Structure formats: structure tokens, C-alpha cells
Amino acid sequence: MLKTLICFFCFATTVVAAISPEEAAATVILDETGVKNLRIETVEAEETDFEETVFALGRIKVAPGHRAVVSSRVPGRVLTVSAHIDTKIEKGAEVAVIESRQPGDPPPSIRLTAPLSGMVSAVNIVPGKPVTPDDSLVEIIDLREVHVVAAVPEHLVGKLHVGQTAHIRVLAVPGRVFEATLAHLGTEADAKSGTLEAAFHIDNPDGLLRPGMRAEFSIVLSKRAGVMSIPRAALQGDATNRSIYRKHYDDSLKNTFVRVPVQIGAMNDRFVEVTAGLVAGDEVVTTGAYSLGFAGKGSVSLKAALDAAHGHEHNEDGSELSAGSKAGAKADRGHDHGAGGLSKLTLFSIAANGLLLVLLIAARRRKTGAAAN
């Protein structure tokens, strides 16, 4: 019974103190235009499987066996060239026609064809050019599958093994993440860079990934279940003072966001672990969080937002107007705030506190009487 009364008392006090001075100082209130201009987006903080990752850089390479060179078996000169650089070619399609040096009228000619389907990456001949069997005439690469190779620092290599998953981002393909598994590790480290190659095979049916493109790797080492985490975009501040912007708990305060200090743990390429400062279900600002830090108090005053939400006036800092203040008296004119100029919320708090006091006295007397008997 006593616990129930205490909870009731706390609730009554919370209702009257709609917003604390500390919270008011950290609050940003926007109108609809401000929300659209800052492109505000939120996500719910939740407990998820958190990935421990290592980061590496690398490049895209042609898969072994997916490159071919067209050459002539006999010496001669080029009659025609059908292959064109940076264009698709099918296996068996004509690449060039070579006129042999053997005597004849006309001399015999040889038709060269593509040994595989793919993209023509180099054309080293023109009509009339003499050629020998040692010359590379045309080069073709098959890009339907590519190897994306990470240069992993040596001190991290011991944590890797075949089959681990990686999230791969390619700068030339923004907004897309490629998922792949570690296929094989290099047999020899690069002595200059102090790295070892870790290769991932990726299907590339659209040909978006081209050899030489730069890639970023987040290789997953392990997972932990039940970790409170949020997107990295939500995290603000420097290493000693981390914070996030959380949507206000009072749903009647539209477009209101509060800066909340948080403690963080591990961090990966996408998420950051939050060890203190958030609870599951908190709506956290992701897109637009950085801009909120420069929005000041926002485009709507705290007083105006609370007045509209609660139906009566507040002080500029968001606190309730005191009954004896001149500003409160002015605000109460023409409004039904209850007897003696007190607001309904203030009367509610007084009644709740009075009821609690009476019940506490009664409980004390009952306990004293029982002890006497």
C-alpha cells in the first residue's frame, strides 16, 4: 500500500514538473518545415545481435581464369579489327582477321575469335599492323564474378578464417553493401605494407564492379546477443563527451528532441553499443542528428510548445507558472485555472500530497496502536 502511494506521489510530482531545467537546456523544438529541411529520421533503440568487426581496405581484381588474350598462331598483318575496347563480346565472336605471310593470291587469312564471353579490356592492333605469334592482340575479361581482395594488417590476420562474413562497400557504387564470405587467405604477406590478402568472391552479373576499384571491408569476427545498439549516424560529440538526440517522451510535444549523454562500448562499421543513457524503445535521431547540434533551441520556443500541449501557460524555461507571480496572474486572466488562481495541475499536486500525508499519519497511528496492544 505504501509503495503504491509513493508511486502515485512521484507521478503527481512529474506531471506538475513537465520538464526539468536541465532537460529544457538540452531541448530542440522544430516546426514541420525545420524537420523537413534537416531531413530528420529516427529509429528505435533496441537490443540486437552486435557484430565485432575489423576494418580493412582493398581493391577489386579479375578472378583467376577469367582473363584471356587473343593472339595469332602465324605471323602476318592485320586485315580487319572487329573488337572494340570497353564493349561486350560473346565467346566465338570475330575479333580480327589476319593475313598470313605465306604466298598465295590472295594470301591465306586467319579469322581470330573470342575464347570467352566478357568485356574487351584492350585492343592493341589496327588494320595493316604486322603481327607475330608473341604479340597480344586483344584482351578480354569476364566480370560475371570478381575477387574483392582486402589488405589485412598482419596483427589481425590471426583472427581471420575461411567462411567469415564481410560487409563490403565500393566507393564507385554508393549506397550499396555487398555481402560475401572469406574464400581464401594469401600465402605470402606484403613485406612493404605489412598486410596479407584476404579474398572474397562476389557475383557481378550487372558488371558494376570493375578491376582496380577501391573497396572497404568490415569483416565480422564474432557476434554478441542482446546488445543495446544504435546506428553510428546517431552518435554525436567527441570521444570524451558522447551524446544522442532522443525524441521527447511526451507525445504531445511534436517535433521535440532532447540531447542525452550516453556511454558507449564497442563500435563497428554500422552500429555502436550503448551501455548507459538509453532504454529499449527510445526513438533516436539518425539522419539530421548532426544538424540538430547547430539548431540552437530550434524554430519553436519551449514555452509555446508546452502551452499548446498542456492547455495552459508556462514560464520561458518550461516550468509551471507560480501562483503568486505577476506573469502568472496575467496568464490566468480569462482562463479557468481553478480556485485562488492556481492551475489544475497545481491543485492536483496539492491534493495528492495531502492525501499521501493523511494516509501516512493513519498508517503510523495504526502501527503504534498495534505495538501498544
Buried (B, 14 or more C-beta within 10 A) or exposed (E): EEEEBEEBBEEBEEBBBBBEEEBBEBBBBBBEEBBEBBEBBBBEBEEBEBBBBBBBEBBBBBBEEBBBEBBBEBBBBBBBBBBEEEEEBEEEEBBBBBBBBEEEEEEEEBEBBBEBBBBBBBBBBEEEBEBEEEBEBBBBBBBEBBBBBBBBBEEBBEEBEEEBBBBBBBEEBEEEBBEBEBBEBBEEBEEEEEBBBBBBBBEBEEEBBBBEBEBBBBBBBEEBEEBBBBBEBBBBEEEEEBBBBBBBEBEEBBBBBBBBEBEBBBBBBBBBBBEEBBEEEBBBBBBBBBBBEEBEEBBBBBBEBBBEBBEBBBBEEBBBBBBEEEEBEEBBEEEEBBEEBBBEBBBBBEEBEEBBEEBEEEEEEEEEEEEEE
